């Protein structure tokens, strides 16, 4: 139990640090892009993709026209749209390719990442930096890490990034609720009834 508690404290401390370090201008630009876009597309790979889907659901609850890239009902992205990408490394091939496609049609691209100078960071119109250790840090091979004495904190792989982004995006939903004058009761009317 001691390791479990220490892991929780490590993660919650990290989230506090992320909240303190958020760039206000970048977050405001992201909010403006979400509110002014005709359609919002969200995309991330792996666990970042799960975070993106959770955010998409809340945007839908707010009445925002939102789609998850890769779902079979996702329409074409167009000039007046926003592609919101989530990638800790900013180098995930499928996400980089999606951003290139969006840029080619003139859509806006936003990125939430730990690495603003990454391939995605250079493509994006808006970059929100969320600090976090991603899978890229250090030796990739477990045995080599042990030989070299590289020991990671109590949050494996991209956990710190993904949890911090999930909390950031849930908080962003609250900000959007206030700006749009939406209540929880209004959001509930859009919640899935066939489950």
PLY file of the C-alpha trace (Angstrom):
ply
format ascii 1.0
element vertex 195
property float x
property float y
property float z
element edge 194
property int vertex1
property int vertex2
end_header
0.00 0.00 0.00
2.89 2.37 0.64
3.96 2.36 -3.03
0.36 2.90 -4.12
-0.01 5.98 -1.88
3.34 7.35 -2.96
2.30 6.95 -6.60
-0.94 8.86 -5.96
0.93 11.69 -4.24
3.46 11.81 -7.10
0.69 12.08 -9.67
-1.37 14.68 -7.79
1.71 16.83 -7.16
2.48 16.67 -10.86
-1.05 17.81 -11.73
-0.66 20.80 -9.38
2.61 21.72 -11.09
0.94 21.49 -14.51
-1.88 23.79 -13.38
0.65 26.37 -12.16
2.63 26.22 -15.42
-0.18 26.49 -17.98
0.30 29.25 -20.55
-2.74 31.53 -20.36
-2.40 32.86 -23.91
-2.21 29.38 -25.37
-5.21 28.16 -23.36
-7.21 31.23 -24.41
-6.29 30.57 -28.05
-7.49 26.97 -27.68
-10.79 28.10 -26.12
-11.32 30.64 -28.92
-10.58 27.99 -31.56
-13.03 25.52 -30.02
-15.80 28.12 -29.78
-15.26 29.57 -33.25
-14.82 26.37 -35.26
-17.60 24.83 -37.31
-16.52 21.31 -36.32
-13.98 20.13 -33.75
-12.03 16.94 -34.42
-10.04 15.30 -31.63
-7.24 12.82 -32.07
-4.64 11.00 -30.05
-3.12 7.52 -30.20
-3.22 4.93 -27.44
-4.05 6.29 -24.00
-3.91 9.86 -25.35
-6.68 8.76 -27.69
-8.79 7.65 -24.73
-8.28 11.07 -23.15
-9.32 12.69 -26.47
-12.50 10.59 -26.57
-13.42 11.57 -23.01
-13.00 15.24 -23.96
-15.05 14.75 -27.15
-17.91 13.34 -25.09
-17.96 16.40 -22.84
-17.80 18.75 -25.85
-20.83 16.92 -27.26
-22.60 17.42 -23.93
-21.98 21.15 -24.37
-23.59 21.06 -27.81
-20.34 21.50 -29.73
-20.15 19.76 -33.11
-17.34 17.29 -32.31
-15.89 14.15 -33.90
-13.24 11.60 -33.00
-10.77 10.97 -35.82
-10.89 7.34 -36.91
-14.54 6.69 -36.07
-16.55 5.57 -39.10
-19.06 8.43 -38.81
-16.38 11.14 -38.81
-16.92 13.54 -41.74
-14.30 15.34 -43.83
-12.32 18.08 -42.14
-12.72 21.51 -43.76
-11.27 24.99 -43.65
-13.46 26.29 -40.81
-12.70 23.32 -38.55
-10.28 22.57 -35.72
-8.18 19.45 -35.25
-7.22 19.11 -31.58
-4.36 16.63 -31.20
-2.94 15.10 -28.04
0.58 13.68 -28.15
3.06 13.74 -25.29
6.01 13.30 -27.64
4.57 15.31 -30.52
6.01 12.67 -32.83
3.27 10.01 -33.08
3.19 9.20 -36.80
-0.58 8.85 -37.24
-1.23 12.09 -35.36
1.44 13.97 -37.34
-0.14 12.71 -40.58
-3.61 13.82 -39.43
-2.25 17.28 -38.67
-0.68 17.50 -42.14
-4.02 16.61 -43.74
-5.83 19.23 -41.66
-3.26 21.89 -42.54
-3.56 21.01 -46.26
-7.29 21.83 -46.24
-6.74 25.02 -44.25
-8.13 23.80 -40.92
-6.64 24.99 -37.66
-4.49 22.54 -35.70
-4.10 22.59 -31.93
-1.73 20.39 -29.97
-1.47 19.42 -26.33
2.05 18.11 -25.71
5.10 18.05 -23.50
7.37 18.85 -26.47
6.38 22.10 -28.25
9.38 21.89 -30.63
8.33 18.47 -31.94
7.10 17.70 -35.46
3.51 18.32 -34.34
4.52 21.43 -32.45
5.98 22.92 -35.63
2.78 22.09 -37.57
0.28 23.34 -34.99
-1.29 26.79 -34.88
-1.89 26.48 -31.14
0.35 24.57 -28.73
-0.59 24.03 -25.10
2.29 22.61 -23.08
1.42 20.09 -20.39
4.55 18.92 -18.62
4.93 15.21 -18.24
7.37 12.42 -18.71
6.54 10.48 -21.84
7.68 7.07 -23.01
10.59 8.63 -24.95
12.75 9.57 -21.97
15.79 7.43 -21.29
16.72 4.01 -22.57
13.72 2.19 -24.07
14.87 -1.30 -23.11
13.97 -2.26 -19.53
17.09 -4.38 -18.94
19.38 -1.60 -20.22
17.65 0.91 -17.91
18.34 -1.37 -14.96
22.01 -1.81 -15.93
22.44 1.96 -16.33
20.62 2.66 -13.08
17.78 4.60 -14.73
14.78 4.40 -12.43
11.55 6.13 -13.35
9.16 7.74 -10.90
6.03 5.99 -9.73
4.08 6.68 -12.90
4.94 4.38 -15.80
5.40 5.51 -19.40
3.19 8.49 -20.26
0.96 8.32 -17.18
1.85 11.79 -15.84
1.10 13.41 -19.18
-2.14 11.54 -19.83
-3.61 12.11 -16.37
-2.61 15.77 -16.38
-4.18 16.26 -19.82
-7.39 14.51 -18.74
-7.70 16.81 -15.73
-6.76 19.90 -17.79
-9.43 19.07 -20.39
-12.09 18.37 -17.75
-11.28 21.75 -16.19
-11.46 23.30 -19.67
-15.00 21.92 -19.97
-15.94 23.79 -16.79
-14.48 27.00 -18.27
-16.46 26.42 -21.47
-19.63 25.79 -19.44
-19.24 29.19 -17.80
-18.49 30.99 -21.07
-21.39 29.32 -22.87
-23.77 29.73 -19.93
-24.44 25.97 -19.85
-25.59 24.09 -16.77
-24.98 20.52 -15.75
-28.71 19.87 -16.24
-28.47 21.06 -19.87
-25.47 18.82 -20.44
-27.34 15.87 -18.95
-30.03 16.18 -21.64
-27.35 15.26 -24.23
-25.97 12.35 -22.23
-26.34 8.92 -23.84
-29.63 7.20 -23.03
-28.88 3.96 -24.90
-26.10 2.28 -22.93
0 1
1 2
2 3
3 4
4 5
5 6
6 7
7 8
8 9
9 10
10 11
11 12
12 13
13 14
14 15
15 16
16 17
17 18
18 19
19 20
20 21
21 22
22 23
23 24
24 25
25 26
26 27
27 28
28 29
29 30
30 31
31 32
32 33
33 34
34 35
35 36
36 37
37 38
38 39
39 40
40 41
41 42
42 43
43 44
44 45
45 46
46 47
47 48
48 49
49 50
50 51
51 52
52 53
53 54
54 55
55 56
56 57
57 58
58 59
59 60
60 61
61 62
62 63
63 64
64 65
65 66
66 67
67 68
68 69
69 70
70 71
71 72
72 73
73 74
74 75
75 76
76 77
77 78
78 79
79 80
80 81
81 82
82 83
83 84
84 85
85 86
86 87
87 88
88 89
89 90
90 91
91 92
92 93
93 94
94 95
95 96
96 97
97 98
98 99
99 100
100 101
101 102
102 103
103 104
104 105
105 106
106 107
107 108
108 109
109 110
110 111
111 112
112 113
113 114
114 115
115 116
116 117
117 118
118 119
119 120
120 121
121 122
122 123
123 124
124 125
125 126
126 127
127 128
128 129
129 130
130 131
131 132
132 133
133 134
134 135
135 136
136 137
137 138
138 139
139 140
140 141
141 142
142 143
143 144
144 145
145 146
146 147
147 148
148 149
149 150
150 151
151 152
152 153
153 154
154 155
155 156
156 157
157 158
158 159
159 160
160 161
161 162
162 163
163 164
164 165
165 166
166 167
167 168
168 169
169 170
170 171
171 172
172 173
173 174
174 175
175 176
176 177
177 178
178 179
179 180
180 181
181 182
182 183
183 184
184 185
185 186
186 187
187 188
188 189
189 190
190 191
191 192
192 193
193 194
